[in-house]
Amino acid sequence: MKLLSYFRGEAFQRGVHPPSCKLTADTRIRRLPFPPKVIVPLSQHIGKVPHAIVKAGQEVVRGEPIARTEDWLSVPHHAPVTGVVEFVGLRPGVRGTWVESIVIRAHPGATQEDLWGQPRDLSTASSGDILQAIWDSGMVGLGGAAFPTHAKLTVPKQAKVHTLVVNGCECEPYLTCDHRVMVEQADDLLIGIRYAMRATSAVRAIVGVEDNKPDAVAAIRAAISRAGTVPEGEIFAEMVPTKYPQGSEKMLLMALFGVEIPAGGLPVSLGMVVNNVGTLAALGKLLPAGRGLTERVVTVTGPGVAKPGDYIVPLGTPLRFVLDYAGAPGVEAKQIILGGPMMGQAAASLDVPITKGMSGVLVLRGDDLTEYEDRKTYPCIKCAECVESCPMGLNPSQLGMLAAKREYDLMGSDYYLGECFECGCCTYVCPSNIPLVQQFRIAKQILREKAVAK
Amino acid sequence: MSIEIRSAPHIKGARTVEIIMRHVVWSLMPVCAFYIFQYGLSALASLVVVTGSCLATERYFVRQGGQSGDISDFSAVITGILLALSIPPGFPLWMGAVAGGVAIALGKALFGGIGYNVFNPALVGRAFVQAAFPTAIATYTPSFMPGRFYEFIPSSMALPLMQPESITEWLTLKHFDALAGATPLAKWKFDGVLANADELLTSLSGHMAVGPSPLLILICGIYLASRRFMDWRIPLAILGSAGLTAWLLFALNPDRFPNPFFMLFSGGLILGAMYMATDMATSPVTPKGMWVYGALIGLLTVIIRYYSGLPEGVMYAILLGNAATPLIEKITQPTPFGKSVLAAFGRQRKGASYPLHPGYISREDAGAVTPRKRILFDKPKKPRQES
C-alpha cells in the first residue's frame, strides 16, 4: 500500500497511473466505409470454433448467419457485408497463425443495409429466451476478452444473482471506444442493461466508470432519468478512481463494493455478473431487431495516425483498409498494437481483420519506441516498485528472479503465478527494465503445457 | 512497410535505475554541504577521496567483466558519499581510500555488482576499517573549528601505512580539552555526560564532535520518501522501534539509561535509518518484511549501544538486518488478492460506494453464504442504507 493511496482512500491498493493519452475522447464516433473485401475468422472468441455454413460463390446479405455452432461455449457469425463469398479456408490470423476464415467480396452496388433479422418480441420474454436471442446474435465480450456473452450471463443453477455490474472503466491508455459509446449510445446501453438484468434476474445494475470520464457518467445518468422507473430494478452510474487496471473485474468490484473475490472464484459467487458497456450497448441495439453482430466501435489512435478517432468498423475489415482510411503514414509506423498499450497484442501483418474482441488499433512510430529501446537492463535492484504496483498482490520481483532461473514449478506452487492476469504493471514500473510480465507469460504457458501433459 | 512485433506492455514508466540513484545523490548534497561547513577542508577531501576510490574500484571491476552496471548508474557515488559521512571527518585519507575500495570490492563486486549485494557496501567498508583502524575510526574532532577552511585536521594527511599523529596536541594548541574530541555517544558511554536532544538534532551549538546533521538528513530523507525514491516504512520502523525500546528502558531505569531522544538523534542512527538501511538491494521487497526488518534494526541498535563495549551500534545492527533480509522476505510474502481474510469472510472494506447486497433483499435471498462464526467480532451486520 502506498502511503498516499491510503489517505486518498483509493479503492483498490496498488496499480499504476500511466499517462492517459486519450486523444479521441471528444471526437464523435464515425462510420468507416465498407471495404471491398472482408475476412471473417471463424474463431474470434474464447471457446469452440463454429463451422461455416456458406460455400464459395454463394451470395450473402448483410446480417445473414454464415457460421453456426451447436456448442454452448461458442457463437455464430453473421455476414458483415452484402456480397459474394469468395473463399472459405485459411487466412492470416491475429495471433500470427493462419486460421479458418470466410472471405466475402462486398457487392459494390449494395446499400449495405441490414437486410436480415429475426425481430422478436422480448418485452415478455423469459430469461432463457433472452439468452437464446443473445446467443443467436453472436455477441461476445467487446472489451477484449471476447468471452461469449450468453455464457457469461447464464447463472449457474445453485447460484443467484442480485447485481449486474457494467464495466465502463476503460483503464487502458489511448482507448476511448467505450467512453464514446457511453456518451453517444447511453439509451441503447440502458436497453441492453435491462435485457441483461432480465436474463440474470438481477435487481440492481451499477455502471462503474472511471472518474476521468465525467461526461459519460452524466450521459448515463441522463438516460436513466429519461427512462424513469424501470420494472427490472434500479440502475446507477458510479464513478470509480482512475487507475490502471481498474477495468479488471476484480478491481472494479473492489472499488464499488470493497470486496475481494476469493482467489479462483467468479463474481457470481458474490451474486454479481460483470459485463462491458460496449457489449451491452450493442445488445441494446441488436436484440429488439433480432440482428447479428456485424460491426463494432474501434478506437484507431496513436501518434502514428493522422485522423485518430472512434470508428464503426464492419467486422472482418482488413487492418490495412482501416489504417489507410485513418491516415496512418505507412513509412513511419513501426508497431501496430491491437488493443491498448498495456495489454494489447502487436499485429504481425496488415492483412489481419478486425475481430469482435478488438477494441483499438494503436499505431506507434519509430520515434515513440526508441526511448524504450535505448534503456539499459539492470539486474533487479529490489526497489519493490513492482510489489507495490501488482494489483493482485504478488511478488513480481521474486517471481522474476525465479523465472530467470526457470523455476517455473516453484513460481506456480509457492508464489501464486496463476493469479497473475498479465496486466503489465510490473514491467511498466520496473526501473531495471526487466521484462517481468513477458517472463510470466512464458512461465504460465509452460505450466499450462505441463498440466496438459500430465 | 515493415512493422515490428513486441510483447505487451508497449509503454513504460519514466523511472530508471539511473534516475533513482541520481535522486538519492542529489538529496545527499545538502547534507554534504553542511558537513563540509562543519568540518571544512578535511571533510571535503574525505568525501572526494572516498567517493573517488569507490568509483575507481567500481570502474575496475566493471571493466574486468562479469558484472552489470557502471559508474554511470550513480550507485557507487551513493556508497562513497555514505561511507565518507559515516567515518570521522579527520579520518586519514589513505584509510578512507582503502575503505572505499574495500566497500566496492568486498561489499559489491564480490557478489556480482549492482542488485546482487547482500550487505550495504558502505557499511562493509566501514566495518572493515573499524576492525583495521580502531583508533582512527574512534577519533572525532570538534566541529566548527576556527580556520577549518584553510587547514586540514592533522590526522587527515597521514602518509599511507603510517600511524596518524595524535590530535591531542593539535587540540591543545587550539585551546580545546581532550574530551572535545569525543562523540556525544562516547561521552555518555564512558563519561556519563549527556548532550541535549535539540543540540544533537541541529548540531549547531558549540564544538560538538558529531557527524552530519540529523535534522538535515531527516529533511532530505523525507523529501526522498515523498518522491517515492525510498521506502517510508523502513526509517519509520527503525526509529519507532529504537525509540520505543529506548523509552521502555528509560522508563524502567532513568538513572542508568539515557532518554530516548538522545538515543534517536545521537550517533549515526538517523543517517543509518534514512539512507543506509533503506538501500534497496539489501532490504526486503515485501511491505510487511520492511516493517520487520526496520524493527529488528532499531532493537539491535539500542541493545548494542547499551550492552556492548562499543558506543555505536547502528552499523552492526544494519549489517545483521541485511543478513536476515532473505529470511524475512521468505516469511513475509504478500498475500495475493482474493486470499486474504477479507476475502475468506466476504467482509467489506470501509468506504465502499455500495452495500454488497441490495438492502431490499435479504442475504439468504441473494444466495450469499453465511460467514463462519468468529469469536471476536461476531456482531450482526446492519444493512447499510443506499446513499
Boltz contact constraints between the chains, C-beta under 6 A:
constraints:
  - contact:
      token1: [A, 3]
      token2: [B, 232]
      max_distance: 6.0
  - contact:
      token1: [A, 9]
      token2: [B, 351]
      max_distance: 6.0
  - contact:
      token1: [A, 159]
      token2: [B, 367]
      max_distance: 6.0
  - contact:
      token1: [A, 160]
      token2: [B, 367]
      max_distance: 6.0
  - contact:
      token1: [A, 162]
      token2: [B, 358]
      max_distance: 6.0
  - contact:
      token1: [A, 162]
      token2: [B, 366]
      max_distance: 6.0
  - contact:
      token1: [A, 203]
      token2: [B, 358]
      max_distance: 6.0
  - contact:
      token1: [A, 204]
      token2: [B, 358]
      max_distance: 6.0
  - contact:
      token1: [A, 238]
      token2: [B, 353]
      max_distance: 6.0
  - contact:
      token1: [A, 256]
      token2: [B, 353]
      max_distance: 6.0
  - contact:
      token1: [A, 256]
      token2: [B, 354]
      max_distance: 6.0
  - contact:
      token1: [A, 257]
      token2: [B, 352]
      max_distance: 6.0
  - contact:
      token1: [A, 257]
      token2: [B, 354]
      max_distance: 6.0
  - contact:
      token1: [A, 257]
      token2: [B, 356]
      max_distance: 6.0
  - contact:
      token1: [A, 258]
      token2: [B, 348]
      max_distance: 6.0
  - contact:
      token1: [A, 258]
      token2: [B, 349]
      max_distance: 6.0
  - contact:
      token1: [A, 258]
      token2: [B, 352]
      max_distance: 6.0
  - contact:
      token1: [A, 259]
      token2: [B, 348]
      max_distance: 6.0
  - contact:
      token1: [A, 259]
      token2: [B, 356]
      max_distance: 6.0
  - contact:
      token1: [A, 260]
      token2: [B, 337]
      max_distance: 6.0
  - contact:
      token1: [A, 260]
      token2: [B, 338]
      max_distance: 6.0
  - contact:
      token1: [A, 260]
      token2: [B, 342]
      max_distance: 6.0
  - contact:
      token1: [A, 260]
      token2: [B, 343]
      max_distance: 6.0
  - contact:
      token1: [A, 261]
      token2: [B, 338]
      max_distance: 6.0
  - contact:
      token1: [A, 262]
      token2: [B, 338]
      max_distance: 6.0
  - contact:
      token1: [A, 262]
      token2: [B, 343]
      max_distance: 6.0
  - contact:
      token1: [A, 263]
      token2: [B, 338]
      max_distance: 6.0
  - contact:
      token1: [A, 263]
      token2: [B, 339]
      max_distance: 6.0
  - contact:
      token1: [A, 271]
      token2: [B, 366]
      max_distance: 6.0
  - contact:
      token1: [A, 271]
      token2: [B, 367]
      max_distance: 6.0
  - contact:
      token1: [A, 330]
      token2: [B, 1]
      max_distance: 6.0
  - contact:
      token1: [A, 334]
      token2: [B, 4]
      max_distance: 6.0
  - contact:
      token1: [A, 335]
      token2: [B, 4]
      max_distance: 6.0
  - contact:
      token1: [A, 336]
      token2: [B, 3]
      max_distance: 6.0
  - contact:
      token1: [A, 337]
      token2: [B, 10]
      max_distance: 6.0
  - contact:
      token1: [A, 341]
      token2: [B, 10]
      max_distance: 6.0
  - contact:
      token1: [A, 341]
      token2: [B, 11]
      max_distance: 6.0
  - contact:
      token1: [A, 342]
      token2: [B, 9]
      max_distance: 6.0
  - contact:
      token1: [A, 343]
      token2: [B, 8]
      max_distance: 6.0
  - contact:
      token1: [A, 344]
      token2: [B, 8]
      max_distance: 6.0
  - contact:
      token1: [A, 346]
      token2: [B, 5]
      max_distance: 6.0
  - contact:
      token1: [A, 346]
      token2: [B, 6]
      max_distance: 6.0
  - contact:
      token1: [A, 348]
      token2: [B, 5]
      max_distance: 6.0
  - contact:
      token1: [A, 372]
      token2: [B, 12]
      max_distance: 6.0
  - contact:
      token1: [A, 378]
      token2: [B, 17]
      max_distance: 6.0
  - contact:
      token1: [A, 378]
      token2: [B, 68]
      max_distance: 6.0
  - contact:
      token1: [A, 379]
      token2: [B, 68]
      max_distance: 6.0
  - contact:
      token1: [A, 379]
      token2: [B, 115]
      max_distance: 6.0
  - contact:
      token1: [A, 380]
      token2: [B, 115]
      max_distance: 6.0
  - contact:
      token1: [A, 381]
      token2: [B, 17]
      max_distance: 6.0
  - contact:
      token1: [A, 381]
      token2: [B, 115]
      max_distance: 6.0
  - contact:
      token1: [A, 381]
      token2: [B, 280]
      max_distance: 6.0
  - contact:
      token1: [A, 381]
      token2: [B, 281]
      max_distance: 6.0
  - contact:
      token1: [A, 382]
      token2: [B, 280]
      max_distance: 6.0
  - contact:
      token1: [A, 382]
      token2: [B, 281]
      max_distance: 6.0
  - contact:
      token1: [A, 382]
      token2: [B, 285]
      max_distance: 6.0
  - contact:
      token1: [A, 383]
      token2: [B, 280]
      max_distance: 6.0
  - contact:
      token1: [A, 384]
      token2: [B, 285]
      max_distance: 6.0
  - contact:
      token1: [A, 387]
      token2: [B, 285]
      max_distance: 6.0
  - contact:
      token1: [A, 392]
      token2: [B, 336]
      max_distance: 6.0
  - contact:
      token1: [A, 392]
      token2: [B, 337]
      max_distance: 6.0
  - contact:
      token1: [A, 393]
      token2: [B, 334]
      max_distance: 6.0
  - contact:
      token1: [A, 393]
      token2: [B, 335]
      max_distance: 6.0
  - contact:
      token1: [A, 393]
      token2: [B, 336]
      max_distance: 6.0
  - contact:
      token1: [A, 393]
      token2: [B, 337]
      max_distance: 6.0
  - contact:
      token1: [A, 394]
      token2: [B, 336]
      max_distance: 6.0
  - contact:
      token1: [A, 395]
      token2: [B, 333]
      max_distance: 6.0
  - contact:
      token1: [A, 395]
      token2: [B, 334]
      max_distance: 6.0
  - contact:
      token1: [A, 397]
      token2: [B, 285]
      max_distance: 6.0
  - contact:
      token1: [A, 416]
      token2: [B, 336]
      max_distance: 6.0
  - contact:
      token1: [A, 419]
      token2: [B, 336]
      max_distance: 6.0
  - contact:
      token1: [A, 424]
      token2: [B, 8]
      max_distance: 6.0
  - contact:
      token1: [A, 424]
      token2: [B, 9]
      max_distance: 6.0
  - contact:
      token1: [A, 427]
      token2: [B, 9]
      max_distance: 6.0
  - contact:
      token1: [A, 428]
      token2: [B, 9]
      max_distance: 6.0
  - contact:
      token1: [A, 428]
      token2: [B, 12]
      max_distance: 6.0
  - contact:
      token1: [A, 428]
      token2: [B, 13]
      max_distance: 6.0
  - contact:
      token1: [A, 429]
      token2: [B, 13]
      max_distance: 6.0
  - contact:
      token1: [A, 431]
      token2: [B, 15]
      max_distance: 6.0
  - contact:
      token1: [A, 431]
      token2: [B, 16]
      max_distance: 6.0
  - contact:
      token1: [A, 431]
      token2: [B, 17]
      max_distance: 6.0
  - contact:
      token1: [A, 431]
      token2: [B, 20]
      max_distance: 6.0
  - contact:
      token1: [A, 432]
      token2: [B, 17]
      max_distance: 6.0
  - contact:
      token1: [A, 438]
      token2: [B, 7]
      max_distance: 6.0
